[in-house]
């Protein structure tokens, strides 16, 4: 009996485990090393003014499922009833599903055909003109500024509410060996910061293996880092990433 292809999954948290399950169902050996954890910010690190003024925002953009979970906890502290004013947007279906589960709201999401990126969300017609509107971006500390800059350029007054931080950790010894020797069939990366974190452990053999990424931006970044075979999936959902792995295998 042949050994199933080994796929390294770098996506952290529950999203990573959902991807592992999808890959396993498709017949792959999916491995999920701990490379990054998401840590809620302490109460004194959070900008409470944005929470207290939540009802004054016209647009609220939530950037990840974990951001949605953290937002639910903070709103529960100060808002017994969810304010009705803001229009909610989610970067991806998983984030929208978490908002619906935790807060009972239906957030607007980008067209799946455009992928699950900030750029896809910004392509939505309802975000084209925001003259004088107040927009709040809910996510983690740091990260890209594309969303805030674009919304400001469209006339919005933008604030950011950071509710968690990303904590990067070194791979375990087994994963270090895999990355050094390229002892895997393909690797999946959906974050530029995570790709930059990983590359120092990747030997030439690993750099030559197929790298599945969720956007053209990541493919371009991977190319500059020396990855020889970046392959852009149609999105960041488990189904899209599994399909990309299968396409690489058939190539």
Phi, psi and omega per residue, in radians:
X1 nan 2.242 -3.080
X2 -1.305 2.637 3.116
X3 -1.384 2.295 3.140
X4 -1.142 2.624 3.124
X5 -1.056 2.369 3.133
X6 -1.549 2.216 3.124
X7 -2.072 2.189 3.116
X8 -1.548 2.101 3.135
X9 -1.801 2.079 -3.093
X10 -1.781 -0.186 -3.125
X11 -1.063 2.286 -3.080
X12 -1.417 2.866 2.932
X13 1.175 -2.724 -3.072
X14 -1.082 -0.610 3.105
X15 -1.060 -0.663 3.099
X16 -1.152 -0.722 -3.141
X17 -1.198 -0.597 3.054
X18 -1.108 -0.672 3.095
X19 -1.167 -0.707 3.080
X20 -1.014 -0.795 3.137
X21 -1.071 -0.752 -3.126
X22 -1.125 -0.718 3.119
X23 -1.174 -0.724 3.126
X24 -1.080 -0.738 3.104
X25 -1.072 -0.576 -3.129
X26 -1.447 -0.001 3.048
X27 1.715 0.245 3.127
X28 -1.757 2.747 2.962
X29 -1.589 1.770 -3.094
X30 -1.675 2.172 3.112
X31 -1.974 2.498 -2.968
X32 -2.329 1.318 3.126
X33 -1.173 2.627 3.087
X34 -1.451 1.937 -3.112
X35 -2.054 -0.373 -3.123
X36 -2.700 2.427 3.034
X37 -2.104 2.714 3.117
X38 -1.847 2.160 -3.018
X39 -2.100 2.050 3.108
X40 -1.012 2.474 3.078
X41 -1.255 2.607 3.076
X42 -1.179 2.779 -3.075
X43 -0.977 -0.659 -3.099
X44 -1.382 -0.053 3.105
X45 -1.720 -0.139 -3.076
X46 -1.674 2.416 3.099
X47 -1.335 1.615 -3.034
X48 -1.180 -0.423 3.140
X49 -0.996 -0.666 3.131
X50 -1.151 -0.579 3.106
X51 -1.261 -0.785 -3.126
X52 -1.133 -0.550 -3.135
X53 -1.669 0.331 -2.991
X54 -0.991 -0.601 -3.095
X55 -1.253 -0.202 -3.106
X56 -1.544 -0.149 -3.113
X57 -1.494 2.456 3.086
X58 -1.508 -0.617 -3.073
X59 -2.272 2.295 3.035
X60 -2.169 2.098 3.121
X61 -1.861 2.141 3.128
X62 -1.902 2.206 -2.895
X63 -1.677 -0.197 -3.109
X64 -2.787 2.795 3.077
X65 -1.024 -0.679 -3.124
X66 -1.182 -0.628 3.059
X67 -1.076 -0.677 3.115
X68 -1.122 -0.719 3.125
X69 -1.139 -0.761 3.121
X70 -1.135 -0.683 3.134
X71 -1.090 -0.717 3.099
X72 -0.994 -0.768 -3.127
X73 -1.136 -0.716 -3.112
X74 -1.255 -0.710 3.116
X75 -1.151 -0.579 3.122
X76 -1.116 -0.480 -3.139
X77 -1.262 -0.620 -2.957
X78 -2.055 -0.273 -3.071
X79 -2.258 1.620 3.101
X80 -0.988 -0.552 3.032
X81 -2.117 2.363 -3.103
X82 -1.138 2.238 3.088
X83 -0.992 2.474 -3.062
X84 -1.598 -0.145 -3.033
X85 -1.237 -0.865 -2.979
X86 -1.175 2.562 2.925
X87 -1.680 2.199 -3.064
X88 -1.641 2.415 3.038
X89 -2.213 2.511 3.137
X90 -2.222 2.407 3.081
X91 -1.482 1.397 3.103
X92 1.974 2.711 -3.071
X93 -1.170 -0.603 -3.133
X94 -1.137 -0.706 3.092
X95 -1.145 -0.736 3.107
X96 -1.089 -0.709 3.131
X97 -1.124 -0.666 3.120
X98 -1.182 -0.702 3.092
X99 -1.096 -0.664 3.137
X100 -1.212 -0.687 -3.127
X101 -1.217 -0.720 -3.035
X102 -1.536 -0.683 -3.042
X103 -1.975 -0.161 3.112
X104 1.268 0.422 -3.124
X105 -1.930 2.756 3.058
X106 -1.875 1.855 -3.129
X107 -1.518 2.603 3.050
X108 -1.344 2.451 -3.134
X109 -2.240 2.736 3.121
X110 -1.146 2.817 2.996
X111 -1.035 2.156 -3.123
X112 -0.958 -0.492 -3.136
X113 -1.157 -0.372 3.128
X114 -1.555 -0.136 -3.123
X115 1.643 -3.069 -3.099
X116 -2.097 1.276 -3.121
X117 -2.322 2.924 3.061
X118 -1.038 -0.676 -3.133
X119 -1.113 -0.658 3.115
X120 -1.147 -0.706 3.117
X121 -1.135 -0.727 -3.116
X122 -1.170 -0.302 3.116
X123 -1.380 -0.112 -3.123
X124 -1.195 2.391 -3.057
X125 -1.059 -0.628 -3.075
X126 -1.227 -0.148 3.089
X127 -1.873 0.183 -3.069
X128 -1.192 -0.764 -3.136
X129 -2.239 2.191 -3.078
X130 -2.297 0.598 -3.053
X131 -0.922 2.070 3.069
X132 1.329 -0.032 -3.123
X133 -1.442 2.682 3.103
X134 -1.742 2.255 -3.110
X135 -2.151 2.419 3.117
X136 -2.113 2.237 3.090
X137 -1.845 2.078 -3.092
X138 -1.843 2.132 -3.108
X139 -2.940 -2.597 3.132
X140 -1.723 2.913 3.097
X141 -1.188 2.479 -3.125
X142 1.343 -2.583 3.115
X143 1.492 -3.056 -3.084
X144 -1.256 2.687 3.125
X145 -1.855 0.123 -3.049
X146 -0.990 -0.813 -3.076
X147 -1.086 -0.880 -3.104
X148 -1.075 -0.773 -3.107
X149 -1.127 -0.697 -3.113
X150 -1.203 -0.741 -3.137
X151 -1.152 -0.665 3.080
X152 -1.121 -0.702 3.132
X153 -1.119 -0.391 -3.133
X154 -1.651 0.150 3.012
X155 1.792 -0.004 -3.098
X156 -1.447 2.675 2.951
X157 -1.683 1.967 -2.915
X158 -1.853 2.373 2.987
X159 -2.209 2.699 3.109
X160 -2.061 2.440 3.095
X161 -2.118 1.739 3.112
X162 -1.506 2.201 -3.079
X163 -2.062 -0.141 3.130
X164 -2.687 2.932 3.071
X165 -2.190 2.727 3.054
X166 -1.677 2.229 3.139
X167 -2.007 1.994 -3.096
X168 -1.588 2.480 -3.136
X169 -2.269 2.695 3.104
X170 -1.234 2.565 3.091
X171 -1.115 2.711 3.037
X172 -1.233 2.988 -3.030
X173 -1.066 -0.680 -3.138
X174 -1.115 -0.800 3.139
X175 -1.142 -0.655 3.077
X176 -1.011 -0.763 3.128
X177 -1.116 -0.748 3.126
X178 -1.068 -0.770 -3.106
X179 -1.210 -0.618 -3.138
X180 -1.222 -0.670 -3.035
X181 -1.763 -0.156 -3.087
X182 1.242 0.596 -3.075
X183 -1.470 0.991 3.093
X184 -2.747 2.883 -3.114
X185 -1.527 -0.706 3.129
X186 -2.769 2.817 3.102
X187 -2.251 2.483 -3.137
X188 -1.953 2.205 3.114
X189 -2.325 2.266 -3.127
X190 -2.103 0.244 -3.116
X191 -2.454 2.295 3.104
X192 -1.127 -0.708 3.138
X193 -1.115 -0.658 3.128
X194 -1.213 -0.635 3.090
X195 -1.108 -0.749 3.111
X196 -1.129 -0.595 3.104
X197 -1.175 -0.676 -3.019
X198 -1.385 -0.538 -2.896
X199 -1.049 -0.517 -3.094
X200 -1.150 -0.355 3.121
X201 -1.654 -0.094 -3.048
X202 -1.515 2.084 3.016
X203 -1.366 3.093 -3.092
X204 -1.065 -0.645 3.137
X205 -1.083 -0.691 3.110
X206 -1.201 -0.667 3.131
X207 -1.121 -0.438 -3.135
X208 -1.536 -0.151 3.137
X209 -1.404 2.715 3.103
X210 -1.019 2.329 3.083
X211 -2.040 2.031 3.136
X212 -1.582 2.146 3.128
X213 -2.184 2.859 -3.004
X214 -1.766 0.037 3.132
X215 -2.767 2.785 3.092
X216 -1.142 -0.573 3.097
X217 -1.008 -0.765 3.124
X218 -1.191 -0.634 3.114
X219 -1.098 -0.720 3.115
X220 -1.119 -0.753 3.100
X221 -1.079 -0.767 -3.139
X222 -1.073 -0.675 3.135
X223 -1.089 -0.716 3.139
X224 -1.184 -0.403 -3.133
X225 -1.540 -0.095 3.097
X226 1.786 0.078 3.072
X227 -1.269 2.219 -2.987
X228 -1.481 -0.426 -2.995
X229 -2.324 1.038 3.054
X230 -1.229 2.413 -3.130
X231 -2.242 2.118 -3.050
X232 -1.537 2.080 3.054
X233 -1.314 2.881 -3.128
X234 -1.310 -0.135 3.127
X235 3.138 -3.001 -3.098
X236 -1.838 0.128 3.125
X237 -1.299 2.742 3.087
X238 -0.954 -0.750 -3.124
X239 -1.075 -0.761 -3.130
X240 -1.139 -0.698 -3.116
X241 -1.254 -0.676 3.082
X242 -1.107 -0.757 3.109
X243 -1.032 -0.711 3.127
X244 -1.118 -0.701 3.093
X245 -1.084 -0.741 3.136
X246 -1.135 -0.668 3.117
X247 -1.131 -0.694 3.108
X248 -1.098 -0.717 -3.137
X249 -1.161 -0.527 -3.124
X250 -1.475 -0.250 -3.060
X251 -1.198 nan nan
